[in-house]
Amino acid sequence: KIHTTNYTLPGPSNWSAAFPICNLTRQSPINVIKSNVQTASNPVKFQKSVLTTPSSMTLINNGHSRMYDPTTHFGGSCLKPASVSSFPQAMQFHFHWGSSFGSEHTVDSTRYFGEMHIVHYDTAHADINAAINKPQGLAVIAFFIKADASSDNAAFQKILQPISAGMNKNAQKTLTPFPISDLLPKITGYYRYSGSLTTPPCYESVVWTIFKDPIQISAAQVNVFATILKTKVYENTAPTPVINNYRPVQGLNGRTVREYK
């Protein structure tokens, strides 16, 4: 799996001791400053319908995130970076969240409740493991999650309801497959930049696409994220809720962030 660590002590500030790449200059996440972005001259329209229904879906609690791992590929994102000759293939999606605010990326220093990442790899490589450390080997599309819907988000309920009774570390649940596009909000535009994995080993191999419009969920659904998923931070401790599983924003270090409308 791409995720390999937790967010408690020793924590992200010490990741570079074991993973030196985490201390390089093209790291993620970042704070998008809207006044500094460059408007893209060749916008690529995002087609939600391309994110199709996998033949099966498995929910995995890996101890620090909630991952939905299709046993077969689902559709690509239709947001191919211009410099990548082959088509990105969507492989899995996962979440980051906080007790109140826990998105990884921020916009003008505003942090949302959570963030969903749909991970793709460049099919010029044999599989995601071969692509993970290659330049632009991965493409991740990110959606903010906002906790202000007046009622439950019906699509999110399909993945939250099966775990409402609790789910400990390394547990897995089989879900009824549904179109991944059902989870997405309306689309009015997005930001794009070159960055890294947000967990060790922090490979600088990711083309990031961050959508402006958040997914809206209810307060009850927020409670499932913030209280149900459990992990053992250390093996001799009792399982505790997984919250605040986000990496602090990293320096932009001269990188360009482009806006697509």
ChimeraX attribute file (.defattr): number of C-alpha atoms within 10 A of each C-alpha:
attribute: neighborCount
match mode: 1-to-1
recipient: residues
	/A:1	9
	/A:2	14
	/A:3	17
	/A:4	11
	/A:5	17
	/A:6	22
	/A:7	18
	/A:8	13
	/A:9	9
	/A:10	9
	/A:11	11
	/A:12	18
	/A:13	13
	/A:14	13
	/A:15	19
	/A:16	15
	/A:17	10
	/A:18	10
	/A:19	14
	/A:20	14
	/A:21	18
	/A:22	26
	/A:23	15
	/A:24	15
	/A:25	16
	/A:26	24
	/A:27	24
	/A:28	27
	/A:29	23
	/A:30	21
	/A:31	19
	/A:32	22
	/A:33	12
	/A:34	13
	/A:35	7
	/A:36	11
	/A:37	16
	/A:38	14
	/A:39	13
	/A:40	14
	/A:41	10
	/A:42	9
	/A:43	14
	/A:44	16
	/A:45	14
	/A:46	15
	/A:47	13
	/A:48	20
	/A:49	15
	/A:50	16
	/A:51	21
	/A:52	19
	/A:53	19
	/A:54	19
	/A:55	13
	/A:56	16
	/A:57	19
	/A:58	17
	/A:59	22
	/A:60	20
	/A:61	22
	/A:62	21
	/A:63	23
	/A:64	26
	/A:65	25
	/A:66	21
	/A:67	22
	/A:68	22
	/A:69	19
	/A:70	21
	/A:71	13
	/A:72	13
	/A:73	18
	/A:74	21
	/A:75	20
	/A:76	22
	/A:77	24
	/A:78	18
	/A:79	16
	/A:80	18
	/A:81	18
	/A:82	9
	/A:83	7
	/A:84	14
	/A:85	11
	/A:86	14
	/A:87	17
	/A:88	24
	/A:89	23
	/A:90	28
	/A:91	21
	/A:92	21
	/A:93	20
	/A:94	19
	/A:95	24
	/A:96	26
	/A:97	26
	/A:98	21
	/A:99	17
	/A:100	15
	/A:101	20
	/A:102	24
	/A:103	29
	/A:104	29
	/A:105	26
	/A:106	20
	/A:107	14
	/A:108	11
	/A:109	12
	/A:110	11
	/A:111	20
	/A:112	21
	/A:113	23
	/A:114	28
	/A:115	26
	/A:116	25
	/A:117	21
	/A:118	22
	/A:119	23
	/A:120	28
	/A:121	28
	/A:122	26
	/A:123	19
	/A:124	14
	/A:125	14
	/A:126	10
	/A:127	14
	/A:128	20
	/A:129	13
	/A:130	14
	/A:131	20
	/A:132	24
	/A:133	18
	/A:134	16
	/A:135	17
	/A:136	21
	/A:137	25
	/A:138	27
	/A:139	28
	/A:140	25
	/A:141	22
	/A:142	25
	/A:143	25
	/A:144	28
	/A:145	26
	/A:146	21
	/A:147	19
	/A:148	14
	/A:149	14
	/A:150	10
	/A:151	12
	/A:152	16
	/A:153	15
	/A:154	12
	/A:155	16
	/A:156	17
	/A:157	16
	/A:158	15
	/A:159	19
	/A:160	17
	/A:161	12
	/A:162	15
	/A:163	18
	/A:164	16
	/A:165	10
	/A:166	13
	/A:167	20
	/A:168	20
	/A:169	20
	/A:170	11
	/A:171	13
	/A:172	16
	/A:173	15
	/A:174	15
	/A:175	15
	/A:176	13
	/A:177	16
	/A:178	17
	/A:179	16
	/A:180	19
	/A:181	17
	/A:182	15
	/A:183	19
	/A:184	20
	/A:185	17
	/A:186	11
	/A:187	15
	/A:188	12
	/A:189	17
	/A:190	22
	/A:191	22
	/A:192	22
	/A:193	21
	/A:194	20
	/A:195	27
	/A:196	30
	/A:197	23
	/A:198	23
	/A:199	21
	/A:200	20
	/A:201	20
	/A:202	26
	/A:203	25
	/A:204	25
	/A:205	22
	/A:206	30
	/A:207	22
	/A:208	26
	/A:209	25
	/A:210	24
	/A:211	22
	/A:212	20
	/A:213	17
	/A:214	21
	/A:215	22
	/A:216	22
	/A:217	22
	/A:218	17
	/A:219	15
	/A:220	13
	/A:221	20
	/A:222	22
	/A:223	12
	/A:224	16
	/A:225	24
	/A:226	18
	/A:227	15
	/A:228	19
	/A:229	25
	/A:230	25
	/A:231	23
	/A:232	17
	/A:233	19
	/A:234	10
	/A:235	8
	/A:236	7
	/A:237	9
	/A:238	10
	/A:239	16
	/A:240	16
	/A:241	19
	/A:242	28
	/A:243	23
	/A:244	22
	/A:245	21
	/A:246	25
	/A:247	20
	/A:248	18
	/A:249	18
	/A:250	19
	/A:251	15
	/A:252	19
	/A:253	10
	/A:254	8
	/A:255	12
	/A:256	13
	/A:257	22
	/A:258	20
	/A:259	22
	/A:260	21
	/A:261	16
